[in-house]
Amino acid sequence: MARPLFEFAAVPWPATADIVFSWGAIDGGERLVGAAVGERSGPAMMLHGPVVVIETEPLEVAAQLVAAVLDHATAAGVVTLFTRPQSLDRIWVRFGFIPVPESTLPPALAGCQGAGLYAWRGGSALWTLREAARD
């Protein structure tokens, strides 16, 4: 059900068919107004979205989706969660994402298109790019 939202917003759908989760937000009725999907490779996960197609407080809906994704990722043992900027810098900064180079993506997640990359690291807020993110 999330794919039409991604198509409407012209956001690329995950390159692989290995989607490990999909979170959605509905309006007061039954209409899907926001979605985020993820694919995983070992301890790393790529978040696609959130895509929100509602006019009332879209950033808050996006933030709630990201919060749910982070809770799920932490519970699932994800060490690093990657995402594309999508002009959501406020949200990424709020949740502790930082810009990282494309080379930090595991090969299995490197097929998604986009300009720029953000990452969130569970546990410690201390980062070093010397760590092998591809392990």
N, C-alpha and C positions, 0 to 999 in steps of 0.2 A: 504493500500500500504506500510505502514511502517513495518509491521510484518516481511516480508522477510529480511529487513535490520537487525532487531534484531536477527533473526535466524542465518543469515550469521556471525554476530559478536559474537554469543553465549551470548547475553545479555537477561536475563529473560524478558518475556512479562508480563505486569501487571496481577496479580493474579485474579482480578475481571474483569467483562465485563463492568464495569462502568467507561469507559474512558471519561473524560470531555473535553479534547482537544488533538489535535495532530498537531504538527508543522513540516514542512518539508523544506528541502533545495534541490534545483535542480541544476544541472550543466548547462552549456551553452545551452544544448539541453532540453530534457524533462525527463532526467533520475534523479530519486530520489537518492541523495547521502548522505542525512542526515535526521534524524528524532528524535523527542522527543515527548513523550506522557505523559499524566498526569491523575491521578485519585484523587478524592477529598473526604474528609470526614469532613464536617463542615467547620471550618476556616483553616483546614490543607490540604495540597496537597502533593502528592508524584510524583516526576518527575522521569520518566524512560527514560534513555538516558542522553544526546544526543548520538546517534550512528551515526558515520560518516564513510563512505566507499569511501573516495576520497583521493588521494595521495597528491594533491596540497593544502597546508595550511589547514589540517584537524582541527587543534586547533582553527583557526579563524572561520571556519564554525560552530564548536561546540559552540564557544563563541557567535556567532550571534544567534544561536538557544536558548541558555540560556537567552540572553538579551530579546528576543521575549517572552519567557516563563515568565520571571520576570515582564515584562510590562503587560502581560495578567493576571498573578496572582494578581498583585496589583490592576488592574482595576476590577477584579472579587471579591475583598475583602478578598483574602487569607491572613492569618496572618503569617503562618509558611509554608515554602516550604521545604520538605525533599527530599534527593536524596542519591544514593549510590556513593562512590568515583570513581569507574571505572578508576582509574589512571588519573583522570582529575583534580588533586589537584590545578594546576595553575589556571584553570578556576574557581573553587569553591572559592579560595582565592580572585581572582580578583573581584568577585561579592559579597563578604562578607559572604559566607557560613562558618560555623564553625563545627567542629566535635561535635556530640552530642551522648548520650547513646541511645541504642535501646528502652529503656523504655519510651522515649519521644514520640514515635510514637503512634497515636491513634489506638485503636484495629482494626478498619476497614482497616487500611493501614499496619498493622503489618504482613500480610501474605506473603509479598514479600521477596524473599531470597536475601542474600548478606552479605558481610562482611564489617562492618563499615557503618556509617551514617553521613551525613552532613545535616545542616539545615540553612535556610535563614529566617530572621525575617523581615517582612515589617515594615515600620515606624521607630521606634527607633532602633538604633544599640546596645542598652543596653539589655543584656540577663540576665536572672537568670533561672536556672533549677528548682527553687522552684515553678515557675509558672506551673500550671496544663496544660500541652500541650495537654492533652487528653480531655479537656473540650469542 
